[in-house]
Amino acid sequence: MQQNTLIMDDKAMQRAIARISYEIIEHNKGVDNLCVIGILSRGVEIANRVAKKIFEVEGKVVPVGMLDITLFRDDREVKGHVDKSDITFPIKDKKVVLVDDVIYTGRSVRAAIDALMARGRPMRIELAVLVDRGHRELPIRADFVGKNLPTSRNEKVKVSVNQFDGEDKVEIIKED
């Protein structure tokens, strides 16, 4: 039997995204030369929300991109994959904030860094995640975290976003 535990509802997600956005602005002393790139798929929606909040606070549009890391994964062999990335601005010499929904082992982030570096050399790459669940296999940590959520390896963290799932929430799913 599956047991779901609600960790964040829509209001908690909004607060976490707002906090991440403020921290990004503060850490970068504004938003000049900054861009936000979300990792497909839910990372893109969170990146869009971060950019929207930054605009509300700073009154400046921050470019937002979408990064497909499939071809850079080290745990899957992929043939015939069409890259779905959409980054319409140069990242060379930019401060890039990479955004994902959950950080777990760090392997997706490593793949994302490789995918970014294949497109140019940013000035700096920072990482923002909605949920950090621990259990790293690589020495990677997020610069901006919405919620630290210690989990066991037999639990899953599911981030639902309105755009894909019809509602905003974060749950822990445990199989009994």
C-alpha positions in Angstrom: 0.0 0.0 0.0 1.2 3.5 -0.8 1.1 6.2 1.8 1.3 9.9 0.8 2.2 12.6 3.2 1.7 16.3 2.2 4.8 18.3 2.9 4.0 21.6 1.1 0.7 22.9 -0.2 0.3 25.6 -2.8 0.8 28.4 -0.3 4.0 26.8 1.1 5.3 26.4 -2.4 4.7 30.1 -3.1 6.5 31.1 0.0 9.5 28.9 -0.8 9.7 30.2 -4.3 9.5 33.8 -3.0 12.3 33.1 -0.5 14.5 31.5 -3.2 13.9 34.5 -5.4 14.8 37.0 -2.7 17.9 35.1 -1.8 19.0 35.0 -5.5 18.6 38.8 -5.7 20.4 39.4 -2.5 23.3 37.0 -3.2 23.8 38.4 -6.7 23.4 42.1 -5.5 20.6 42.6 -8.0 19.8 40.8 -11.3 22.2 42.4 -13.8 23.8 39.8 -16.1 21.6 37.1 -14.5 19.6 34.3 -16.2 17.5 31.5 -14.9 17.5 28.0 -16.6 15.1 25.3 -15.5 15.7 21.6 -15.9 13.0 19.8 -17.8 10.2 19.4 -16.7 9.1 20.7 -13.4 12.3 22.7 -12.9 11.2 24.8 -15.9 7.9 25.7 -14.2 9.7 26.6 -11.0 12.3 28.7 -12.9 9.4 30.6 -14.6 7.9 31.4 -11.2 11.3 32.5 -9.8 11.8 34.8 -12.7 8.3 36.2 -12.3 8.9 36.9 -8.6 12.2 38.5 -9.4 10.4 40.8 -11.9 7.8 41.7 -9.3 10.6 42.7 -6.8 13.2 44.2 -9.1 11.1 45.4 -12.1 13.6 43.8 -14.5 13.0 40.8 -16.8 15.4 38.0 -16.2 15.8 35.6 -19.2 14.5 32.1 -18.6 15.6 29.0 -20.5 14.7 25.3 -20.5 17.4 22.7 -20.3 17.0 19.0 -21.5 19.6 16.9 -19.8 18.7 13.6 -21.3 21.8 13.3 -23.6 24.1 14.1 -20.7 22.8 11.5 -18.2 25.2 8.8 -17.1 22.6 6.4 -16.0 20.7 5.9 -19.3 21.6 5.1 -22.8 19.6 7.2 -25.2 19.3 6.8 -29.0 17.4 9.0 -31.3 16.5 11.6 -28.7 15.7 15.1 -29.9 17.0 17.8 -27.5 14.1 19.8 -26.2 16.3 22.6 -24.7 15.2 26.1 -25.3 17.8 28.7 -24.4 17.4 31.7 -26.7 20.1 33.9 -25.1 23.8 33.5 -24.8 25.0 32.1 -21.4 28.7 33.0 -22.0 29.9 35.2 -19.1 26.4 35.2 -17.5 25.5 34.4 -13.9 23.3 31.3 -14.5 20.8 30.1 -11.8 20.0 26.5 -12.6 16.6 25.4 -11.2 15.3 22.0 -10.4 12.4 20.7 -8.4 14.3 18.1 -6.2 17.9 17.4 -5.6 18.7 13.8 -4.6 21.9 12.1 -5.7 23.3 15.1 -7.6 23.5 13.2 -10.9 20.8 15.3 -12.7 22.7 18.5 -11.6 26.0 17.1 -12.9 24.3 16.3 -16.2 22.8 19.8 -16.3 26.2 21.4 -15.7 27.7 19.4 -18.6 24.7 20.4 -20.8 25.2 24.1 -19.9 29.0 24.0 -20.5 28.4 22.5 -24.0 26.5 25.7 -24.8 29.1 28.2 -23.5 31.1 29.1 -20.5 29.0 31.0 -17.9 30.6 33.4 -15.4 29.1 31.3 -12.6 26.5 28.6 -12.1 24.3 28.5 -9.0 21.7 26.0 -8.1 18.2 26.6 -6.8 16.0 23.7 -5.8 12.5 23.5 -4.3 13.4 20.4 -2.2 16.7 19.0 -1.0 16.1 15.4 0.1 19.7 14.4 0.8 21.4 11.2 -0.2 24.1 12.8 -2.4 26.3 10.5 -4.5 28.3 13.5 -5.9 29.8 16.5 -4.1 27.0 18.9 -5.2 24.9 21.2 -3.0 22.2 23.7 -3.8 22.9 27.4 -3.2 19.2 28.2 -2.7 16.8 25.7 -1.1 13.1 26.0 -0.6 12.9 23.1 1.9 15.4 20.6 3.3 13.5 17.3 3.6 15.4 14.4 5.1 14.1 11.2 3.5 14.9 7.5 3.5 15.9 5.9 0.2 12.6 3.9 0.0 10.6 7.2 0.0 9.9 9.3 -3.1 9.4 13.0 -3.2 6.8 14.1 -5.7 6.5 17.7 -6.7 3.3 18.5 -8.5 2.8 21.8 -10.4 -0.4 23.2 -11.7 0.8 23.3 -15.3 1.4 19.5 -15.4 -0.6 18.0 -12.5 -3.5 20.4 -11.9 -2.3 21.5 -8.5 0.7 22.7 -6.6 2.1 20.5 -3.8 5.0 18.4 -2.5 4.4 15.0 -1.1 6.5 12.1 0.3 5.3 8.8 -1.1 6.2 5.7 0.9 5.5 2.2 -0.3 4.6 -0.2 2.6 
